[in-house]
Amino acid sequence: MKNTSSFALRQLSRCVRPLLAIHVAALVAAGAMLPVSAFAARAAAASAPAAADQAGQKPTASKKHKLAKAHAKVANNANAKTAATTADENQVKTAVVGGHKRVYMHLAADAHGARMRRVAFAPGRVEPFRLDSDGGVALRSSSAYVIDQATQEPLYEKNSRAIMPIASLSKLMTSMVVLDSKAPLEETIEVTDDDLDSFKHTGSRLSVGSRLSREDMLHIALMASENRAAAALSRYYPGGRPAFVAAMNKKALELGMTDTHFIDPTGLSPNTSSARDLSKMVAAAYQYPLIRQFSTDASYDVFTGRKNIHYVSTNALVRNHSWPIGLQKTGFTNEAGECMVMQTTIHDKPVIMVLLDSVGRYSRVADAQRMHTWLDNGGVQRTMSADNGVHTGT
């Protein structure tokens, strides 16, 4: 009988020891990722046989069988708790912010209680900064066109014939059509439900019922890109908004803007053009003193009949007075990206810049500054073809 019991104990020991060894190895490998509570639970389970021996209890075969089952149960519970804790703490959430998908992730605490910070990852297009092989300036804008305003000579060109959405750059054409109509600038215009954005459902600081002069509406539409102001201006045009948009397209053809098509006066709908065409629009808009003045003001206050509203320019270069700017307009939609057109003076030379579809909130300003620095340092003509991507210099 004694020999039989010894044999059974040896057989049971052979089963239990590998199991304990496996769990000990798992603890060593995963200790840095386990919460302290789970680590303690496993350690307690692993030390149970030793504790029993130290207490002078000599386990029988049946007790050892129960002990093995208890150990397996504790291990399974610890694994389940660890998985639940990790799933709860290593939370991965996705959200759409500003039209772009972002993934937010929390990493669980390690064995020392340390926790990594929340991080956001926004997958999408990333264009690396680099120097062009011929020494030109590299821009994040996917399309650009820079010309000498006096001679119309191209100074820099990148995909300038590509047709793409232009967002609120459209308001330069809107302003020219308003001024061409010769409608009284002092006439009061009221914002109505017809001026609300039914395409993208954007908001506005001008509530329905706000009343401003045509001049004030034009001012904040150019300087602060106020969409409801531009919409209201078009509605008061003879023949209403459809006639206004038709006048925008007619004006574009008169200026030789054959790549351009307007759908609405704000740019929230996908009005399209090319960088080359927009340089013609900027040159034409520059001939209007009010457009030059309103578009380059850093701030402006209006009274809507209900309250005062303080507006600031959408262009940081204007607000910071970084360099002389004779005319400017910014634009942004998810489809158009960050856009900017500008008239400026570099080395006493009038220059028109067009930057389209830049990536990143401040990238259009950075591109304009890079272009200004490049020209200021004597940059010569560089062109990039949309067809073959080859640079040429003259």
Summary of the structure (lengths in Angstrom):
residues: 394
radius of gyration: 34.4
end to end distance: 104.5
largest distance: 117.3
contacts: 1220
relative contact order: 0.12
helix: 42%
strand: 21%
